[in-house]
C-alpha cells in the first residue's frame, strides 16, 4: 500500500506518508506547498531505499551513544590494546 495524504487541521497542514515495509510517518507544516515538497522528498527517498527513520533516536542519550561507539567502533581501530582481566578481554586505549 502506497499513499501520501495531506490534510488541513486547525490551520496547519498535516502530511502523512504510508508505504509498505516502512512505518507511517507524518509531519506538520504551516504551508501546503512545504507539506507537498516534503511528501515528494520522502517518497523519493523511500523509492530509492535511502530513507532513514530516526524516530527511535530520542531513546538514546549522549552517554549511551559514546559507550556504543567505544564498544563497537573504537575497538577495531589502531591504538587499541586488548587487556585480559580475569575471563574478560577489555580494550585499553593508548
MIVEXFI-86351 format. One line per field, with one value per atom (N, C-alpha, C): residue in three letters; residue number from 0; x, y, z; atom name. Coordinates in pm, whole numbers, always signed. Layout:
! residues N
r	ala | ...
k	NUM | ...
east	X | ...
north	Y | ...
up	Z | ...
a	CA | ...
! end
This chain:
! residues 94
r	unk | unk | unk | unk | unk | unk | unk | unk | unk | unk | unk | unk | unk | unk | unk | unk | unk | unk | unk | unk | unk | unk | unk | unk | unk | unk | unk | unk | unk | unk | unk | unk | unk | unk | unk | unk | unk | unk | unk | unk | unk | unk | unk | unk | unk | unk | unk | unk | unk | unk | unk | unk | unk | unk | unk | unk | unk | unk | unk | unk | unk | unk | unk | unk | unk | unk | unk | unk | unk | unk | unk | unk | unk | unk | unk | unk | unk | unk | unk | unk | unk | unk | unk | unk | unk | unk | unk | unk | unk | unk | unk | unk | unk | unk | unk | unk | unk | unk | unk | unk | unk | unk | unk | unk | unk | unk | unk | unk | unk | unk | unk | unk | unk | unk | unk | unk | unk | unk | unk | unk | unk | unk | unk | unk | unk | unk | unk | unk | unk | unk | unk | unk | unk | unk | unk | unk | unk | unk | unk | unk | unk | unk | unk | unk | unk | unk | unk | unk | unk | unk | unk | unk | unk | unk | unk | unk | unk | unk | unk | unk | unk | unk | unk | unk | unk | unk | unk | unk | unk | unk | unk | unk | unk | unk | unk | unk | unk | unk | unk | unk | unk | unk | unk | unk | unk | unk | unk | unk | unk | unk | unk | unk | unk | unk | unk | unk | unk | unk | unk | unk | unk | unk | unk | unk | unk | unk | unk | unk | unk | unk | unk | unk | unk | unk | unk | unk | unk | unk | unk | unk | unk | unk | unk | unk | unk | unk | unk | unk | unk | unk | unk | unk | unk | unk | unk | unk | unk | unk | unk | unk | unk | unk | unk | unk | unk | unk | unk | unk | unk | unk | unk | unk | unk | unk | unk | unk | unk | unk | unk | unk | unk | unk | unk | unk | unk | unk | unk | unk | unk | unk | unk | unk | unk | unk | unk | unk | unk | unk | unk | unk | unk | unk
k	0 | 0 | 0 | 1 | 1 | 1 | 2 | 2 | 2 | 3 | 3 | 3 | 4 | 4 | 4 | 5 | 5 | 5 | 6 | 6 | 6 | 7 | 7 | 7 | 8 | 8 | 8 | 9 | 9 | 9 | 10 | 10 | 10 | 11 | 11 | 11 | 12 | 12 | 12 | 13 | 13 | 13 | 14 | 14 | 14 | 15 | 15 | 15 | 16 | 16 | 16 | 17 | 17 | 17 | 18 | 18 | 18 | 19 | 19 | 19 | 20 | 20 | 20 | 21 | 21 | 21 | 22 | 22 | 22 | 23 | 23 | 23 | 24 | 24 | 24 | 25 | 25 | 25 | 26 | 26 | 26 | 27 | 27 | 27 | 28 | 28 | 28 | 29 | 29 | 29 | 30 | 30 | 30 | 31 | 31 | 31 | 32 | 32 | 32 | 33 | 33 | 33 | 34 | 34 | 34 | 35 | 35 | 35 | 36 | 36 | 36 | 37 | 37 | 37 | 38 | 38 | 38 | 39 | 39 | 39 | 40 | 40 | 40 | 41 | 41 | 41 | 42 | 42 | 42 | 43 | 43 | 43 | 44 | 44 | 44 | 45 | 45 | 45 | 46 | 46 | 46 | 47 | 47 | 47 | 48 | 48 | 48 | 49 | 49 | 49 | 50 | 50 | 50 | 51 | 51 | 51 | 52 | 52 | 52 | 53 | 53 | 53 | 54 | 54 | 54 | 55 | 55 | 55 | 56 | 56 | 56 | 57 | 57 | 57 | 58 | 58 | 58 | 59 | 59 | 59 | 60 | 60 | 60 | 61 | 61 | 61 | 62 | 62 | 62 | 63 | 63 | 63 | 64 | 64 | 64 | 65 | 65 | 65 | 66 | 66 | 66 | 67 | 67 | 67 | 68 | 68 | 68 | 69 | 69 | 69 | 70 | 70 | 70 | 71 | 71 | 71 | 72 | 72 | 72 | 73 | 73 | 73 | 74 | 74 | 74 | 75 | 75 | 75 | 76 | 76 | 76 | 77 | 77 | 77 | 78 | 78 | 78 | 79 | 79 | 79 | 80 | 80 | 80 | 81 | 81 | 81 | 82 | 82 | 82 | 83 | 83 | 83 | 84 | 84 | 84 | 85 | 85 | 85 | 86 | 86 | 86 | 87 | 87 | 87 | 88 | 88 | 88 | 89 | 89 | 89 | 90 | 90 | 90 | 91 | 91 | 91 | 92 | 92 | 92 | 93 | 93 | 93
east	+85 | +0 | +89 | +71 | +144 | +43 | +69 | -23 | +40 | +22 | +58 | -70 | -87 | -210 | -175 | -234 | -214 | -350 | -366 | -494 | -471 | -573 | -564 | -639 | -574 | -637 | -590 | -684 | -656 | -559 | -576 | -494 | -356 | -325 | -196 | -216 | -114 | -119 | -45 | -110 | -52 | -28 | +99 | +137 | +167 | +114 | +131 | +170 | +272 | +317 | +308 | +244 | +235 | +288 | +375 | +429 | +464 | +442 | +471 | +617 | +644 | +777 | +836 | +759 | +803 | +697 | +740 | +644 | +570 | +449 | +375 | +446 | +469 | +532 | +446 | +449 | +374 | +449 | +419 | +483 | +384 | +393 | +302 | +372 | +301 | +357 | +259 | +312 | +228 | +177 | +254 | +215 | +195 | +93 | +64 | +178 | +240 | +350 | +468 | +496 | +604 | +569 | +444 | +400 | +412 | +373 | +381 | +527 | +614 | +756 | +814 | +778 | +827 | +781 | +652 | +597 | +673 | +697 | +768 | +909 | +978 | +1114 | +1116 | +1024 | +1018 | +986 | +890 | +855 | +974 | +1046 | +1164 | +1268 | +1296 | +1393 | +1349 | +1220 | +1170 | +1184 | +1155 | +1167 | +1311 | +1406 | +1547 | +1610 | +1530 | +1578 | +1683 | +1666 | +1758 | +1696 | +1569 | +1501 | +1550 | +1587 | +1628 | +1532 | +1482 | +1387 | +1463 | +1461 | +1531 | +1435 | +1313 | +1215 | +1254 | +1334 | +1378 | +1500 | +1557 | +1682 | +1664 | +1543 | +1522 | +1533 | +1539 | +1551 | +1694 | +1790 | +1930 | +1979 | +2065 | +2129 | +2274 | +2346 | +2482 | +2573 | +2556 | +2637 | +2620 | +2496 | +2470 | +2540 | +2535 | +2597 | +2749 | +2808 | +2952 | +2994 | +2920 | +2951 | +2938 | +2834 | +2815 | +2931 | +2973 | +3087 | +3213 | +3235 | +3352 | +3353 | +3238 | +3230 | +3224 | +3170 | +3150 | +3243 | +3286 | +3366 | +3513 | +3536 | +3674 | +3753 | +3685 | +3752 | +3831 | +3792 | +3858 | +3961 | +3983 | +4077 | +4219 | +4314 | +4455 | +4471 | +4563 | +4588 | +4511 | +4432 | +4358 | +4434 | +4468 | +4536 | +4437 | +4426 | +4333 | +4404 | +4343 | +4399 | +4311 | +4373 | +4297 | +4292 | +4169 | +4149 | +4052 | +4103 | +4019 | +3978 | +3849 | +3799 | +3752 | +3770 | +3726 | +3844 | +3821 | +3918 | +3864 | +3939 | +3895 | +3982 | +3922 | +4005 | +4075 | +4197 | +4273 | +4319 | +4281 | +4310 | +4440 | +4531 | +4658 | +4668
north	-119 | +0 | +124 | +208 | +334 | +447 | +542 | +654 | +772 | +887 | +1012 | +1092 | +1152 | +1224 | +1355 | +1465 | +1596 | +1651 | +1689 | +1744 | +1865 | +1950 | +2070 | +2048 | +2085 | +2070 | +2184 | +2253 | +2365 | +2467 | +2495 | +2595 | +2548 | +2422 | +2366 | +2250 | +2222 | +2113 | +1992 | +1879 | +1754 | +1664 | +1632 | +1543 | +1406 | +1304 | +1167 | +1078 | +996 | +905 | +764 | +677 | +535 | +456 | +362 | +277 | +142 | +37 | -98 | -108 | -181 | -204 | -82 | +24 | +142 | +178 | +243 | +294 | +412 | +433 | +553 | +673 | +775 | +895 | +1016 | +1112 | +1235 | +1353 | +1469 | +1593 | +1706 | +1809 | +1923 | +2044 | +2117 | +2233 | +2350 | +2471 | +2590 | +2615 | +2573 | +2593 | +2459 | +2454 | +2331 | +2299 | +2401 | +2377 | +2308 | +2346 | +2280 | +2133 | +2108 | +1971 | +1887 | +1942 | +1872 | +1840 | +1938 | +1915 | +1807 | +1808 | +1709 | +1568 | +1556 | +1427 | +1374 | +1459 | +1417 | +1370 | +1442 | +1405 | +1272 | +1253 | +1129 | +1010 | +1026 | +919 | +885 | +986 | +962 | +882 | +922 | +851 | +706 | +686 | +551 | +466 | +523 | +450 | +408 | +491 | +462 | +388 | +351 | +285 | +368 | +499 | +590 | +653 | +627 | +688 | +623 | +706 | +658 | +712 | +624 | +661 | +687 | +810 | +847 | +866 | +815 | +837 | +772 | +665 | +599 | +665 | +763 | +823 | +897 | +939 | +1010 | +918 | +788 | +692 | +684 | +737 | +730 | +864 | +863 | +987 | +983 | +1090 | +1101 | +995 | +970 | +869 | +732 | +695 | +565 | +557 | +666 | +667 | +657 | +724 | +717 | +576 | +513 | +375 | +280 | +300 | +216 | +234 | +358 | +385 | +320 | +334 | +274 | +122 | +60 | -86 | -146 | -72 | -131 | -76 | +49 | +111 | +122 | +185 | +209 | +82 | -23 | -149 | -201 | -162 | -211 | -114 | -3 | +98 | +69 | +129 | +120 | +185 | +139 | +202 | +140 | +38 | -30 | -156 | -167 | -285 | -361 | -490 | -570 | -620 | -598 | -638 | -748 | -859 | -969 | -949 | -942 | -926 | -1036 | -1134 | -1247 | -1322 | -1340 | -1410 | -1313 | -1181 | -1080 | -1021 | -989 | -914 | -773 | -677 | -539 | -454 | -357 | -269 | -165 | -137 | -32 | +63 | +190 | +287 | +359 | +361 | +430 | +550
up	+0 | +0 | +0 | -96 | -105 | -102 | -14 | -10 | +62 | +4 | +69 | +82 | +197 | +223 | +292 | +243 | +304 | +341 | +466 | +510 | +598 | +605 | +687 | +817 | +928 | +1058 | +1148 | +1204 | +1295 | +1234 | +1108 | +1040 | +999 | +1021 | +982 | +887 | +807 | +711 | +767 | +766 | +813 | +693 | +672 | +563 | +621 | +557 | +604 | +486 | +508 | +403 | +457 | +381 | +414 | +297 | +328 | +223 | +285 | +207 | +253 | +294 | +401 | +457 | +529 | +545 | +620 | +723 | +831 | +929 | +868 | +916 | +875 | +936 | +856 | +909 | +875 | +964 | +939 | +996 | +939 | +981 | +958 | +1041 | +1034 | +975 | +890 | +821 | +828 | +813 | +808 | +666 | +565 | +425 | +356 | +273 | +198 | +101 | +43 | -51 | +17 | +142 | +216 | +243 | +275 | +300 | +173 | +61 | -67 | -102 | -85 | -114 | -23 | +105 | +199 | +160 | +123 | +82 | -40 | -138 | -258 | -225 | -136 | -98 | -23 | +70 | +147 | +55 | -34 | -127 | -217 | -262 | -346 | -269 | -144 | -62 | -38 | -14 | +8 | -118 | -232 | -358 | -386 | -345 | -367 | -249 | -150 | -27 | +44 | +43 | +111 | +236 | +260 | +375 | +504 | +601 | +733 | +836 | +918 | +1023 | +1152 | +1198 | +1320 | +1438 | +1426 | +1532 | +1664 | +1659 | +1782 | +1843 | +1777 | +1825 | +1957 | +1990 | +2116 | +2237 | +2215 | +2324 | +2378 | +2303 | +2342 | +2391 | +2492 | +2533 | +2487 | +2506 | +2456 | +2519 | +2647 | +2715 | +2653 | +2620 | +2556 | +2420 | +2344 | +2212 | +2222 | +2321 | +2339 | +2377 | +2466 | +2505 | +2385 | +2305 | +2188 | +2090 | +2069 | +1981 | +2035 | +2164 | +2227 | +2210 | +2233 | +2230 | +2090 | +1992 | +1860 | +1752 | +1764 | +1659 | +1700 | +1814 | +1857 | +1879 | +1915 | +1944 | +1825 | +1704 | +1583 | +1527 | +1595 | +1545 | +1591 | +1518 | +1557 | +1694 | +1773 | +1901 | +2015 | +1987 | +2092 | +2128 | +2254 | +2303 | +2389 | +2366 | +2444 | +2570 | +2684 | +2811 | +2868 | +2908 | +2966 | +3117 | +3169 | +3313 | +3355 | +3424 | +3461 | +3336 | +3318 | +3200 | +3092 | +3116 | +3020 | +2944 | +2819 | +2739 | +2729 | +2782 | +2784 | +2691 | +2624 | +2540 | +2626 | +2591 | +2658 | +2550 | +2560 | +2456 | +2488 | +2389 | +2411 | +2321
a	N | CA | C | N | CA | C | N | CA | C | N | CA | C | N | CA | C | N | CA | C | N | CA | C | N | CA | C | N | CA | C | N | CA | C | N | CA | C | N | CA | C | N | CA | C | N | CA | C | N | CA | C | N | CA | C | N | CA | C | N | CA | C | N | CA | C | N | CA | C | N | CA | C | N | CA | C | N | CA | C | N | CA | C | N | CA | C | N | CA | C | N | CA | C | N | CA | C | N | CA | C | N | CA | C | N | CA | C | N | CA | C | N | CA | C | N | CA | C | N | CA | C | N | CA | C | N | CA | C | N | CA | C | N | CA | C | N | CA | C | N | CA | C | N | CA | C | N | CA | C | N | CA | C | N | CA | C | N | CA | C | N | CA | C | N | CA | C | N | CA | C | N | CA | C | N | CA | C | N | CA | C | N | CA | C | N | CA | C | N | CA | C | N | CA | C | N | CA | C | N | CA | C | N | CA | C | N | CA | C | N | CA | C | N | CA | C | N | CA | C | N | CA | C | N | CA | C | N | CA | C | N | CA | C | N | CA | C | N | CA | C | N | CA | C | N | CA | C | N | CA | C | N | CA | C | N | CA | C | N | CA | C | N | CA | C | N | CA | C | N | CA | C | N | CA | C | N | CA | C | N | CA | C | N | CA | C | N | CA | C | N | CA | C | N | CA | C | N | CA | C | N | CA | C | N | CA | C | N | CA | C | N | CA | C | N | CA | C | N | CA | C | N | CA | C | N | CA | C
! end
